[in-house]
């Protein structure tokens, strides 16, 4: 197996042919699974990942480039995937043109037959003769269709981002096609941020301090995954995600509730801020995530009471109160489509409306556990109004809560309602919504 064949296997796992019995996987899971069996070296694996992830992200744009040259009806799906991968390499990388065409024609011979391999050769050579250019606005019936095709995104998502972010639309679309910016959060109960930055630098990872989250380091170069964190000394967590805990502002000595804890990034961040004083309670439905959470808490030296259960139900006594509550709700995840190549094609425009029902139920239940004068922070990695401002406005209309103060550093991200709304893709950030509300005394 070579790099291009590995990339093809990954793409076929992500988009199984209709009617096949193939197991559908995410891009990352497919790559991990296939790469382990490939026996390729690190350089060839990296090239395969670039091809596979790029062809998955740019699927719509690639089809637009290829469409004028494909006249064959009923083309097998594997051949279409080969053409997309080849087109991606030719258009978006510094390809050796002759080698690229040669390799993909041979791949077509292996997975189809000589006749279709000849067709692949003809299509790719026609594409090269046409000297591919970016789509032009006048070729499309609407500006949304143009932008969606140019940046290879579903039209419904482009339309939604236009409504929410207006003039930032194209910067967002370009940003989600660029690499997301890695970041780490330092466990300040174990070491200082400066000490962690020095240790990361010794491992070849250059970082800078986040201008928003004190314990967050933004990775400039190098791979933090290869740096030993000395057991819970730091962990990878995006800057946008870490902002939610910063807005929550847990203080030593307080009682904190973390709802929908997952594998625990925000719980670890809260626990480090408590510095061994106060208490932390976590609620998570998925038992497998709870196992991971408990291991990570132990490694980080953080004590928490963990409840396995549905946070929309009465898993805690109604009279149990907390100074601050974080509701990190399940959501459509459209704020992180840049991190997951296949996400833009797997999500649906109706996801936000469907998930808002769960989000409202979580908030309604969590509100019972906030002390008078206490704070509740609601966070989602989505920018869909149905999951963000509409959920909070609904909540405030029926509860004895009001919007609370947001730290001054977040002023650039405040929307008209005064909530934090981080646009996806800009400066490598994830899209995030964070609202802070406080219970009236």
MOLINDA-V338930 format. One record per pair of residues at least 4 apart in sequence whose C-alpha atoms are under 8 Angstrom apart, sorted by the first residue. I is the first residue (numbers start at 1). J is the second residue. D is the distance in Angstrom with one decimal. If there is no record, write none. Layout:
I/J/D
I/J/D
//
This chain:
1/5/5.9
1/6/6.5
1/38/6.0
1/39/8.0
1/40/7.7
2/6/6.2
2/38/7.8
2/40/7.2
2/44/7.6
3/7/6.2
3/40/7.6
3/44/5.5
3/45/6.4
3/47/6.4
3/48/4.7
4/8/6.2
4/48/6.0
4/51/7.5
4/103/8.0
4/104/7.7
5/9/6.2
5/107/7.2
6/10/6.3
6/34/6.8
6/35/7.1
6/38/7.3
6/48/6.1
7/11/6.3
7/31/8.0
7/48/4.9
7/49/6.6
7/51/6.1
7/52/4.6
7/85/7.9
8/12/6.2
8/52/6.9
8/81/7.0
8/82/6.8
8/85/7.4
9/13/6.2
9/34/7.2
10/14/6.4
10/27/6.6
10/30/5.3
10/31/5.6
10/34/6.9
10/52/6.4
11/15/6.1
11/27/7.4
11/52/6.0
11/55/8.0
11/56/6.8
11/81/7.3
12/16/5.2
12/17/7.3
12/78/7.5
12/81/7.5
13/22/7.1
13/23/6.6
13/24/5.4
13/25/5.6
13/26/7.7
13/27/7.8
13/30/6.1
14/24/5.5
14/25/5.2
14/26/5.7
14/27/5.9
14/30/7.1
14/342/7.3
15/24/6.8
16/20/6.7
16/22/6.0
16/23/7.4
16/24/6.2
17/22/7.8
17/77/6.3
17/78/7.9
25/29/6.0
25/30/5.5
26/30/5.9
26/342/6.9
27/31/6.0
27/53/7.0
27/340/7.3
27/341/6.6
27/342/6.4
28/32/6.1
28/340/7.8
29/33/6.1
30/34/6.0
31/35/5.6
31/49/7.2
32/36/6.2
33/37/7.0
34/38/6.3
35/39/7.2
35/40/7.3
35/45/6.9
40/44/5.9
40/45/6.1
41/45/6.2
42/46/6.2
43/47/6.4
44/48/6.2
45/49/6.1
46/50/6.2
47/51/6.3
48/52/6.0
49/53/5.8
49/54/8.0
50/54/5.7
51/55/5.9
51/85/6.5
51/88/7.1
51/89/6.7
52/56/6.1
52/85/7.2
53/57/6.2
53/341/5.7
54/58/6.0
54/88/7.0
54/341/7.5
55/59/5.7
55/62/7.6
55/84/6.3
55/85/5.6
55/88/5.7
56/341/5.9
56/342/6.0
57/152/6.8
57/177/7.2
57/341/5.0
57/342/6.4
57/344/7.7
58/62/6.0
58/88/7.7
58/151/7.2
58/152/5.0
58/153/7.9
59/63/6.2
59/84/7.1
59/152/6.4
60/64/6.3
60/149/6.0
60/152/4.8
60/153/6.9
61/65/6.4
61/149/5.3
61/150/6.0
61/151/6.8
61/152/5.0
62/66/6.2
62/84/6.0
62/87/6.6
62/88/6.8
63/67/5.7
63/84/7.1
64/68/7.9
64/149/7.4
65/127/7.6
65/132/7.0
66/70/6.6
66/83/7.9
66/84/7.9
66/87/7.7
66/123/7.6
66/127/7.0
69/123/5.6
69/126/6.8
69/127/7.2
70/123/6.7
75/79/6.8
75/80/6.9
76/80/6.6
77/81/6.3
78/82/6.3
78/111/7.3
79/83/6.2
79/108/6.4
79/111/7.8
79/112/7.4
79/116/7.7
79/120/7.7
80/84/6.2
81/85/6.2
82/86/6.1
82/104/6.7
82/107/7.6
82/108/6.9
83/87/6.0
83/104/7.8
83/120/6.7
83/124/7.6
84/88/6.1
85/89/6.3
86/90/6.2
86/100/6.9
86/101/7.1
86/104/6.4
86/124/7.7
87/91/5.9
87/124/7.2
88/92/5.5
88/93/7.2
89/93/5.2
89/94/7.5
89/95/6.1
89/100/7.4
90/94/7.3
90/95/5.6
90/97/6.6
90/100/7.3
91/132/7.0
95/100/6.7
96/100/6.0
97/101/6.3
98/102/6.1
99/103/6.1
100/104/6.3
101/105/6.0
101/121/6.7
101/124/6.8
101/125/7.9
102/106/6.3
103/107/6.2
104/108/6.2
104/120/7.8
105/109/6.4
105/117/5.3
105/118/7.3
105/120/6.1
105/121/5.9
106/110/6.4
106/117/7.1
107/111/6.3
107/117/8.0
108/112/5.6
108/113/6.9
108/114/7.8
108/116/6.9
108/117/4.9
108/120/7.2
109/113/4.9
109/114/5.4
109/116/7.4
109/117/5.3
112/116/6.5
112/117/7.3
113/117/6.2
114/118/6.1
115/119/6.4
116/120/6.2
117/121/6.3
118/122/6.2
119/123/6.1
120/124/6.1
121/125/6.2
122/126/6.1
123/127/6.1
124/128/6.3
125/129/6.2
126/130/6.3
127/131/6.7
127/132/6.7
128/132/6.9
134/150/6.6
135/139/7.4
135/146/7.2
135/149/7.4
135/150/5.7
136/140/7.7
136/146/7.2
137/143/6.8
137/146/5.6
139/146/7.7
140/145/6.2
140/146/5.6
141/145/6.9
141/146/7.8
142/146/6.4
143/147/6.2
144/148/6.0
144/155/6.2
144/158/6.3
144/159/6.1
145/149/6.1
145/155/6.0
146/150/6.0
147/151/6.1
147/152/8.0
147/158/7.3
147/170/7.4
148/152/5.4
148/153/4.7
148/154/6.0
148/155/5.3
148/158/6.1
149/153/6.5
151/173/6.1
151/174/6.5
151/177/7.4
153/157/7.0
153/158/6.9
153/173/7.9
153/344/6.5
153/345/7.8
154/158/6.6
154/344/6.8
154/345/7.1
155/159/6.1
156/160/6.2
156/349/6.2
157/161/6.2
157/349/7.2
158/162/6.1
158/169/7.6
158/173/7.9
159/163/6.4
160/164/6.3
160/384/7.2
161/165/5.6
161/166/7.2
161/169/6.3
161/383/8.0
162/166/4.6
162/167/7.6
162/168/7.9
162/169/5.6
164/383/7.8
164/385/7.8
165/169/6.1
165/423/7.5
168/172/6.1
169/173/6.3
170/174/6.1
171/175/5.9
171/425/7.5
171/426/6.8
172/176/6.2
172/423/7.0
172/424/5.9
172/425/5.1
172/426/5.9
173/177/6.8
173/425/7.2
174/178/6.7
174/425/7.3
175/179/7.9
175/338/7.7
175/424/7.3
175/425/3.9
175/426/5.6
175/427/7.4
175/428/6.6
176/180/7.4
176/337/6.8
176/338/4.2
176/339/7.8
176/424/6.7
176/425/4.5
176/426/8.0
176/428/7.8
177/338/6.0
177/425/7.8
178/338/7.3
178/425/7.6
178/428/7.5
179/338/7.3
179/339/7.5
179/428/6.8
180/338/6.5
180/339/6.2
180/425/7.1
180/428/4.6
180/429/6.4
180/430/7.4
181/218/7.3
181/219/6.9
181/238/7.6
181/427/7.6
181/428/4.6
181/429/6.3
182/218/6.3
182/219/5.4
182/236/7.4
182/237/7.5
182/238/6.3
183/216/6.8
183/217/5.5
183/218/4.4
183/219/5.3
183/236/5.8
183/237/5.7
183/238/5.2
183/239/6.1
184/216/5.7
184/217/5.3
184/218/6.6
184/219/7.5
184/224/7.7
184/234/6.4
184/235/5.4
184/236/4.2
184/237/5.2
184/238/6.9
184/239/7.9
185/215/5.6
185/216/4.5
185/217/6.3
185/234/5.5
185/235/5.6
185/236/6.3
185/237/6.1
185/242/7.5
185/269/7.3
186/191/7.7
186/192/7.6
186/193/6.0
186/196/6.9
186/215/5.3
186/216/6.3
186/217/7.6
186/233/6.2
186/234/4.3
186/235/6.8
187/191/6.6
187/192/7.9
187/215/7.6
187/232/6.8
187/233/5.2
187/234/5.3
187/268/7.6
187/269/6.9
187/272/5.6
187/300/7.3
188/192/5.4
188/193/6.7
188/215/7.1
188/233/7.9
188/272/5.7
188/273/7.2
188/275/7.9
189/272/5.1
189/273/7.3
189/275/5.5
189/276/7.9
190/233/6.2
190/300/7.9
191/195/6.4
191/196/6.7
191/233/7.0
192/196/6.3
193/197/6.1
193/215/6.1
193/216/7.9
193/217/7.9
194/198/6.3
195/199/6.3
196/200/6.1
196/233/7.7
196/234/7.7
197/201/6.1
197/206/7.7
197/207/6.5
197/217/7.5
198/202/6.2
199/203/6.5
200/204/6.5
200/205/5.1
200/206/6.9
200/207/7.8
200/224/7.3
200/227/6.4
201/205/4.7
201/206/5.3
201/207/7.4
203/226/7.8
203/227/5.6
204/221/7.9
204/222/5.7
204/223/7.7
205/219/6.9
205/220/7.5
205/221/5.7
205/222/4.3
205/223/6.1
205/224/6.2
205/227/7.7
206/219/6.0
206/220/5.3
206/221/5.2
206/222/6.4
207/217/5.9
207/218/5.3
207/219/4.5
207/220/5.2
207/221/7.2
208/217/5.6
208/218/5.2
208/219/6.7
208/220/7.1
209/214/7.4
209/215/8.0
209/216/6.4
209/217/4.8
209/218/6.1
210/214/6.6
210/215/7.8
210/216/5.5
210/217/5.6
210/218/6.0
210/239/7.4
212/243/7.2
212/409/6.3
212/410/7.2
213/239/7.3
213/242/6.8
213/243/6.2
213/246/6.2
216/239/6.6
216/242/7.3
218/239/7.4
219/224/7.8
223/227/7.2
224/236/7.4
225/236/7.9
229/233/5.1
229/234/5.7
229/235/7.4
231/299/5.3
231/300/6.3
232/296/6.9
232/297/8.0
232/299/5.2
232/300/4.0
232/301/7.6
233/300/6.6
235/265/7.6
237/241/6.6
237/242/6.8
237/265/6.7
238/242/6.4
238/429/7.5
238/430/7.3
239/243/6.3
239/429/6.9
239/430/7.9
240/244/7.3
240/422/7.3
240/429/6.3
240/430/5.8
240/431/7.2
240/432/6.2
241/245/7.9
241/266/7.8
241/381/7.7
241/430/7.9
241/432/7.3
242/246/6.6
242/266/6.9
242/269/7.7
243/247/6.1
244/248/6.3
244/377/7.4
244/379/6.4
244/434/6.2
245/249/6.1
245/250/7.5
245/266/6.5
245/269/7.1
245/270/6.6
245/326/7.7
246/250/7.8
247/377/7.5
247/406/6.4
247/407/6.7
247/434/7.8
247/436/7.2
248/324/7.1
248/325/7.8
248/326/7.1
248/375/7.4
248/376/7.3
248/377/5.9
248/436/7.2
250/254/7.0
250/256/7.3
250/270/6.5
250/273/6.5
250/274/6.7
250/324/7.0
251/273/6.5
251/274/5.7
252/273/6.8
252/274/4.2
252/275/6.1
252/276/7.4
252/277/5.0
252/278/5.8
253/274/6.7
253/277/4.7
253/278/3.7
253/279/7.2
254/274/7.5
254/277/7.4
254/278/4.7
254/279/6.4
254/322/7.7
254/323/6.1
254/324/7.8
255/278/5.6
255/279/4.8
255/280/6.0
255/281/8.0
255/321/8.0
255/322/5.0
255/323/5.4
255/324/6.8
256/278/8.0
256/279/6.2
256/280/4.9
256/281/6.3
256/322/5.5
256/323/6.1
256/324/5.1
256/325/5.8
256/326/7.9
257/280/6.0
257/281/4.9
257/282/6.0
257/283/7.9
257/322/6.4
257/324/6.5
257/325/4.7
257/326/6.2
258/267/6.6
258/280/7.4
258/281/6.1
258/282/4.8
258/283/6.4
258/325/6.0
258/326/4.9
258/327/6.4
258/328/7.6
259/282/6.0
259/283/5.1
259/284/6.9
259/311/6.6
259/325/7.4
259/326/5.9
259/327/4.8
259/328/6.2
259/329/7.6
259/366/7.8
260/282/7.5
260/283/5.6
260/284/4.9
260/285/7.2
260/311/7.0
260/327/6.6
260/328/5.8
260/329/6.2
260/330/7.6
261/265/7.9
261/266/7.3
261/267/6.6
261/282/6.0
261/283/6.0
261/284/5.3
261/328/7.1
262/284/6.0
262/286/7.5
262/289/5.7
262/290/7.1
262/293/7.2
263/289/5.1
263/290/6.7
263/292/5.8
263/293/4.8
264/268/6.0
264/293/5.3
264/296/7.5
264/297/7.9
265/269/6.4
266/270/6.1
267/271/6.0
267/280/8.0
267/282/7.4
268/272/6.1
268/296/8.0
268/297/6.6
268/300/7.4
268/302/7.1
269/273/6.4
270/274/6.3
270/280/7.9
271/275/6.6
271/276/7.4
271/280/6.8
271/302/5.8
271/303/7.4
271/304/7.8
272/276/7.6
272/302/7.1
274/278/6.4
274/279/7.8
276/302/7.3
276/303/7.7
279/303/7.8
279/304/6.8
280/303/7.3
280/304/4.9
280/305/6.3
281/304/5.6
281/305/4.7
281/306/5.9
281/307/7.6
282/304/7.0
282/305/6.2
282/306/4.8
282/307/6.0
283/306/6.0
283/307/4.8
283/308/5.9
283/309/6.5
283/310/7.6
283/311/6.4
284/289/7.5
284/290/6.5
284/306/7.7
284/307/6.4
284/308/5.2
284/309/5.8
284/310/6.9
284/311/7.3
285/290/7.9
285/308/5.4
285/309/4.5
285/310/5.2
285/311/7.4
286/290/6.3
286/308/7.2
286/309/7.7
287/291/6.4
287/308/6.5
288/292/6.6
289/293/6.0
290/294/6.1
290/306/7.8
290/308/6.9
291/295/6.4
292/296/6.2
293/297/6.1
294/298/6.2
294/306/7.8
295/299/6.2
296/300/6.1
297/301/6.1
297/302/5.1
297/303/6.7
297/304/7.5
298/302/6.2
298/303/7.4
307/315/7.6
309/315/6.4
310/315/6.9
311/315/6.6
311/362/6.2
311/365/7.3
311/366/7.8
312/358/7.7
312/361/5.6
312/362/4.9
312/364/8.0
312/365/5.8
313/365/7.1
314/318/7.4
314/365/7.7
316/320/6.8
318/368/6.4
318/369/6.7
319/368/7.8
319/369/7.0
320/369/5.8
321/368/7.7
321/369/4.4
321/370/5.3
321/371/5.5
322/369/5.9
322/370/5.1
322/371/5.7
322/374/7.4
323/370/6.2
323/371/5.7
323/374/4.9
323/375/6.6
324/370/6.6
324/371/8.0
324/374/5.7
324/375/4.8
324/376/5.7
324/377/7.9
325/366/7.3
325/369/7.8
325/370/6.7
325/375/6.4
325/376/4.7
325/377/6.3
326/376/5.9
326/377/4.9
326/378/6.2
326/379/7.7
327/362/7.4
327/363/7.1
327/366/7.5
327/376/7.4
327/377/6.1
327/378/4.9
327/379/6.3
328/378/6.1
328/379/4.9
328/380/6.1
329/359/6.0
329/362/7.5
329/378/7.3
329/379/6.4
329/380/5.8
330/355/7.4
330/358/7.9
330/359/7.2
330/380/7.0
331/352/7.1
331/355/6.0
331/356/7.8
331/359/7.8
331/380/6.1
331/381/6.8
331/382/6.6
331/387/7.3
332/347/7.4
332/351/5.7
332/352/5.8
332/355/7.0
332/381/7.7
332/382/6.3
333/337/7.0
333/380/7.6
333/381/5.3
333/382/5.2
334/343/7.9
334/344/7.6
334/347/7.9
334/381/6.9
334/382/5.1
334/383/6.9
334/384/7.7
334/431/7.5
335/381/5.0
335/382/4.5
335/383/6.1
335/423/7.7
335/424/5.5
335/430/5.6
335/431/3.8
335/432/6.0
336/340/7.0
336/381/6.6
336/382/7.6
336/424/7.1
336/430/5.4
336/431/6.2
337/341/6.8
337/342/7.9
337/343/5.4
337/344/5.8
338/424/7.9
338/425/7.0
338/430/7.7
342/346/6.3
343/347/6.0
347/351/7.0
350/354/6.5
351/355/6.1
352/356/6.0
352/384/6.4
352/386/5.7
352/387/5.7
353/357/7.3
353/386/5.9
353/387/7.2
354/358/7.9
355/359/6.4
355/387/7.3
356/360/6.1
356/386/6.5
356/387/5.3
356/391/6.7
357/361/6.4
358/362/6.2
359/363/6.3
359/387/7.4
359/391/7.3
360/364/6.1
360/391/6.3
360/395/7.1
361/365/6.2
362/366/6.0
363/367/6.0
363/378/7.8
363/395/7.3
364/368/7.3
364/395/7.3
365/369/7.7
366/370/7.3
367/376/7.5
370/374/5.7
370/375/6.9
370/376/7.2
370/439/7.0
371/375/8.0
371/439/7.1
372/439/5.2
372/440/5.8
372/441/4.5
373/438/6.2
373/439/5.1
373/440/5.5
373/441/5.1
374/438/5.6
374/439/5.6
375/404/7.7
375/436/6.8
375/437/5.8
375/438/4.3
375/439/6.4
376/436/5.8
376/437/5.3
376/438/6.0
376/439/7.9
377/434/6.8
377/435/5.6
377/436/4.4
377/437/6.3
378/434/5.7
378/435/5.2
378/436/6.5
379/432/7.3
379/433/5.6
379/434/4.5
379/435/6.6
380/387/7.7
380/388/7.5
380/432/5.9
380/433/5.5
380/434/6.8
381/430/7.3
381/431/5.8
381/432/4.4
381/433/6.4
382/387/7.1
382/388/7.5
382/431/6.1
382/432/5.5
382/433/6.3
383/387/7.4
383/388/6.6
383/421/7.2
383/422/8.0
383/423/7.6
383/431/6.4
383/432/6.3
383/433/6.2
384/388/6.2
385/389/5.5
385/390/5.9
386/390/5.2
386/391/6.5
387/391/5.6
388/392/6.4
388/433/6.4
389/393/5.9
389/417/7.8
390/394/6.0
391/395/6.2
392/396/6.1
392/435/7.5
393/397/6.2
394/398/6.9
395/399/6.1
396/400/7.1
396/401/5.9
396/402/6.4
400/439/6.0
400/440/5.9
401/437/6.2
401/438/5.3
401/439/4.3
401/440/5.5
402/437/5.3
402/438/5.5
402/439/6.6
402/440/7.0
403/418/8.0
403/435/7.7
403/436/6.0
403/437/4.2
403/438/6.1
404/436/5.4
404/437/4.8
404/438/5.5
405/436/7.2
406/410/7.0
406/418/7.9
406/419/7.7
406/436/7.0
407/411/7.8
410/414/6.6
410/420/6.9
413/419/7.9
413/420/5.3
413/421/5.4
413/422/5.7
414/418/5.2
414/419/5.3
414/420/4.7
414/421/6.0
415/419/5.6
415/420/6.4
415/421/6.2
419/433/7.4
419/434/6.1
419/435/5.0
419/436/7.2
420/432/7.8
420/433/5.6
420/434/5.0
420/435/6.3
421/431/7.5
421/432/5.8
421/433/4.6
421/434/6.6
422/429/7.7
422/430/7.2
422/431/5.1
422/432/5.0
422/433/6.4
423/429/7.5
423/430/7.1
423/431/4.8
423/432/7.0
424/428/7.6
424/429/5.8
424/430/4.7
424/431/3.7
424/432/7.4
425/429/5.3
425/430/6.1
425/431/7.1
//
